[in-house]
Amino acid sequence: MKHSNVRFSKRRQERLIGDLTSLAKDICPQAEIVEVLIPGYEELDAWIDIVVPDEKEEEVSDALSLRRDEIFMNEGYSIGLGITERSHYEAVRAKQNVTV
């Protein structure tokens, strides 16, 4: 069984992912695009991890989720989003750097 992203050109993938990352930056210039995976996890065509200031997480998440849903409805391209608050991201990274 072929993964669904086969039908999307690389240029098309980049444009759709760019739409989402640009929107994140428009809403929150401090947004950090941490990772983009193509294909994404499991059946996703792509996955985007974004870290934002704590007070912006809900606003960025809501806007990107709406745009992601539009992309899926109009294009059939399935993109997963991981929107993480900066404090949580830093706490996880700090735990990863602890040696026992």
N, C-alpha and C positions, 0 to 999 in steps of 0.2 A: 504494500500500500504506500503510495507516494504521499509525502507531506504536502499540505495544501499550499505552502509558500512557493512551490515549484512554478506555479502559474504567474507569479509576480516577478517582474523584471527587477534587477538590482536597483535601477534608477527609481522605479516606483516605490520599492521598499524604503529607499533612502528619503524620498519625498514625504511619505506618510509618517515615518519616524521623525523626520525633521519638523513636520507640522506640530507634533506633540512636544518635542523638546523646545521648539521656538515659543510655543504657547506657555510652557512652564517658565521660560526666561522672561517673556513679556509680563507675566503676572508677578514674577518674583526674580529679579535680576540676580539674586544670590543663590538661586537654584543651581545645584551641582549635578550634572548627568554623570552618575557613577559607573553605569554599565549599560550596554546595549547588546543583547544577544539575538542573533538570527541563525537558525530558528530559535524560538523561545522554549520555555519548558513545555513538556508533554506535547499537546496539540497546538500550542500557540505559534503563530508565524514569527513573532518577535516578542521580546521582553525588554522593558526599560526600567532601570532603577534610578530614582532621583531623590536627592537629599535637599530638604528645604528648611528654612528657619522654623522653629516650633510654631510660631503664631501664623504661619502661612500654609501649614499642612492641609487644613480643611479646604481652603480656597483653591489651592493648586490641585488637590485631589478631585474636587468636584468638577472643575473646569476640564481637566484632562480626561476624566471618566466620561464626561458628556461627549467630548471630541472623539475619544476612542470608540464609543458606541456608534457615533455617526459614521466613522470610518468602516466599522464592521457592517453596518446596515447598508451603506452605499457601495462598499468595495469588497466585502466578504473577507477582509484582512483582519485577523485576530491578533491583537496586541495586548500583552499583559503589562500592568503598571505596578511598580513598587514605589510608593511615595513615603519617605521616611523623614520624621522630624530629626533635626540636627542633633538634639540632646540624646535621643535614642541611638542614633548612628554612632556618635562618639562613645557612648557607654558600651556598646557592643564591641567597637574597635579596641577600647581599653581592656576589656575582658580577654580579647583574643591575644593581646600582647603580654598577658601575665604568664610568667613561667613558674612551674612548680618544682 
